[in-house]
Amino acid sequence: MVDLAVLDLSYHKLTAELPQCLGNLTSLFAMDFAKNNKHGRIPESLGFMLELEWLRLHSNNFSGELPTSLRNCTILTAIDLSENKFSGNIPTWIGESLSNVYILNLLSNMFFGTIPPHLCCLTYLQILDLAHNKLLGAIPRCLSNFSAIVTKEHKSETIVGMEYHDEDEDDLLGYKENITAVKELARLSELQGLNLFGNHLKRNILKKIYVLRHLESFDLSWNQLSSTILQSLPTLNFSSSLDLSHNKLFRLLLPKECPKDKMS
């Protein structure tokens, strides 16, 4: 068992906590406990898995802060901890030590605080999902450093997803800063998916990101966008989905004709 390379126990009804002895599997390349009923904290012993590249623990009931020992797993490339109850600040060491990560999914947890700018050091990052947490503050402008999304060298799916909660609806925390960050996201020319759910956005930000010609999925739901946003739709290409629900679209202001109609 010590030489085990892949441990896949996903989609069962496993309960209880992960045992400390998992750290003895020092040759493990991939560990998958997704879609179970596991709970408790991630054991510190996982930091001994120096060969670990894939860590999938999504859709469980894990809780607590992420163990700092995971920073020792420096060749990790994919981390999916979504749909759990992890809490605390998003660790800065993810960006400082795990430079090879290209998938970071922390969707639907209980992380709070701000997005650490250290995540901008993940230059290989192609999928980042921080939605459905309790994050506050501005989106770091340095997110445009994600060269894997800026260049055409990487053809796989590229997604950025973020959600913010504001305890005081009258105080749009980080509003101006987030608008500026949206402009920075426009530099991610190879971006295919963008989730800005629940950010209190008001302005017509489609004008800021019309250069994202490869964007296939865009979620702007639960913002404060007005009907004028629809005037910019012809400049974008959504082959998959566009979610504008729960905004302030009182009337449809679609253009009288589309650009292609003018050419015909």
ZAMARGU-4260 file (C-alpha; in steps of 0.2 Angstrom, whole numbers, plus 5000, padded with zeros to 4 digits):
<rodrens>
0) 5000/5000/5000 | 5015/5012/5003 | 5018/5012/4984 | 5000/5016/4980 | 4999/5029/4966
5) 4980/5032/4965 | 4967/5032/4979 | 4949/5034/4972 | 4935/5032/4984 | 4923/5044/4977
10) 4905/5043/4976 | 4902/5031/4991 | 4893/5035/5007 | 4909/5035/5017 | 4908/5044/5034
15) 4920/5049/5048 | 4936/5059/5047 | 4951/5056/5036 | 4964/5046/5046 | 4981/5052/5050
20) 4989/5037/5043 | 4985/5043/5025 | 5001/5052/5026 | 5010/5036/5025 | 5005/5034/5007
25) 5020/5045/5002 | 5020/5039/4984 | 5002/5044/4981 | 4999/5054/4965 | 4980/5057/4966
30) 4968/5056/4980 | 4949/5057/4977 | 4936/5056/4991 | 4923/5067/4982 | 4904/5064/4985
35) 4905/5056/5002 | 4899/5061/5019 | 4917/5063/5026 | 4918/5077/5040 | 4931/5084/5051
40) 4948/5093/5047 | 4960/5088/5034 | 4974/5079/5043 | 4991/5087/5044 | 4999/5071/5038
45) 4994/5075/5020 | 5009/5086/5020 | 5020/5071/5019 | 5013/5066/5002 | 5026/5075/4992
50) 5021/5066/4976 | 5003/5072/4977 | 4997/5081/4961 | 4978/5079/4962 | 4967/5082/4977
55) 4948/5080/4976 | 4938/5082/4992 | 4923/5091/4985 | 4905/5088/4991 | 4908/5082/5008
60) 4907/5090/5026 | 4925/5094/5029 | 4927/5109/5040 | 4940/5120/5049 | 4955/5128/5041
65) 4966/5121/5028 | 4982/5113/5036 | 4998/5123/5033 | 5007/5106/5030 | 4999/5106/5012
70) 5011/5119/5007 | 5024/5105/5007 | 5015/5097/4992 | 5023/5108/4980 | 5019/5098/4964
75) 5000/5099/4967 | 4992/5104/4951 | 4973/5102/4954 | 4964/5106/4971 | 4945/5104/4972
80) 4939/5107/4989 | 4922/5114/4984 | 4905/5111/4993 | 4912/5108/5010 | 4912/5119/5026
85) 4930/5124/5026 | 4933/5141/5035 | 4946/5154/5039 | 4955/5165/5027 | 4961/5158/5010
90) 4979/5154/5014 | 4992/5164/5007 | 5004/5149/5005 | 4993/5143/4991 | 5001/5156/4980
95) 5018/5156/4989 | 5021/5137/4988 | 5010/5129/4976 | 5016/5137/4960 | 5011/5123/4949
100) 4992/5124/4953 | 4981/5126/4937 | 4964/5121/4945 | 4959/5129/4962 | 4941/5126/4966
105) 4935/5133/4983 | 4917/5135/4978 | 4903/5134/4992 | 4913/5135/5008 | 4914/5147/5023
110) 4930/5156/5019 | 4930/5174/5024 | 4941/5189/5023 | 4949/5196/5007 | 4956/5187/4992
115) 4975/5186/4995 | 4985/5194/4981 | 4997/5180/4983 | 4985/5170/4972 | 4992/5181/4958
120) 5008/5171/4959 | 4999/5156/4951 | 5004/5159/4934 | 4998/5142/4927 | 4981/5145/4934
125) 4966/5141/4922 | 4952/5138/4934 | 4948/5148/4949 | 4932/5147/4958 | 4929/5156/4974
130) 4910/5159/4973 | 4898/5156/4987 | 4910/5160/5002 | 4910/5175/5013 | 4923/5185/5005
135) 4924/5204/5006 | 4934/5218/4999 | 4941/5221/4982 | 4946/5209/4968 | 4965/5210/4967
140) 4970/5219/4951 | 4985/5207/4949 | 4973/5193/4943 | 4978/5198/4925 | 4995/5190/4929
145) 4987/5173/4925 | 4998/5171/4909 | 4989/5154/4906 | 4973/5163/4903 | 4981/5178/4894
150) 4990/5168/4881 | 4984/5155/4868 | 4996/5141/4873 | 4983/5133/4884 | 4968/5127/4875
155) 4959/5119/4890 | 4944/5127/4899 | 4948/5143/4908 | 4937/5150/4921 | 4937/5163/4935
160) 4922/5163/4947 | 4920/5175/4962 | 4906/5180/4973 | 4906/5194/4987 | 4894/5196/5002
165) 4892/5213/5009 | 4885/5213/5027 | 4878/5231/5024 | 4868/5233/5008 | 4870/5252/5008
170) 4889/5250/5009 | 4895/5243/4993 | 4912/5237/5000 | 4926/5237/4987 | 4914/5243/4973
175) 4925/5255/4964 | 4940/5243/4966 | 4930/5229/4959 | 4925/5239/4944 | 4944/5242/4941
180) 4948/5224/4943 | 4935/5220/4930 | 4945/5230/4918 | 4960/5220/4923 | 4951/5204/4919
185) 4948/5210/4902 | 4966/5206/4899 | 4963/5188/4901 | 4960/5186/4882 | 4958/5167/4882
190) 4945/5167/4896 | 4931/5155/4893 | 4920/5157/4909 | 4918/5171/4921 | 4907/5171/4936
195) 4904/5188/4945 | 4888/5183/4954 | 4882/5194/4968 | 4895/5209/4967 | 4883/5224/4968
200) 4889/5229/4950 | 4879/5243/4943 | 4889/5249/4928 | 4888/5242/4910 | 4903/5231/4913
205) 4900/5222/4896 | 4909/5237/4888 | 4924/5233/4898 | 4925/5215/4893 | 4919/5215/4875
210) 4937/5210/4870 | 4935/5192/4878 | 4930/5184/4861 | 4932/5167/4868 | 4920/5169/4883
215) 4907/5155/4883 | 4899/5156/4900 | 4895/5173/4909 | 4886/5174/4926 | 4881/5192/4931
220) 4866/5187/4941 | 4862/5195/4958 | 4869/5212/4954 | 4861/5229/4951 | 4863/5230/4932
225) 4851/5241/4922 | 4842/5237/4906 | 4856/5246/4896 | 4867/5232/4898 | 4858/5223/4884
230) 4864/5235/4871 | 4882/5227/4872 | 4876/5209/4870 | 4880/5209/4851 | 4898/5212/4854
235) 4900/5196/4864 | 4899/5178/4860 | 4890/5166/4872 | 4890/5149/4864 | 4885/5141/4881
240) 4876/5153/4894 | 4873/5170/4900 | 4864/5173/4917 | 4857/5191/4920 | 4844/5185/4932
245) 4840/5195/4948 | 4846/5212/4942 | 4836/5228/4938 | 4831/5225/4919 | 4815/5234/4919
250) 4814/5234/4900 | 4823/5226/4886 | 4834/5237/4876 | 4840/5226/4863 | 4847/5234/4847
255) 4836/5236/4832 | 4848/5226/4821 | 4863/5215/4824 | 4881/5218/4817 | 4879/5203/4805
260) 4862/5210/4798 | 4871/5226/4793 | 4884/5216/4783 | 4871/5206/4773
</rodrens>
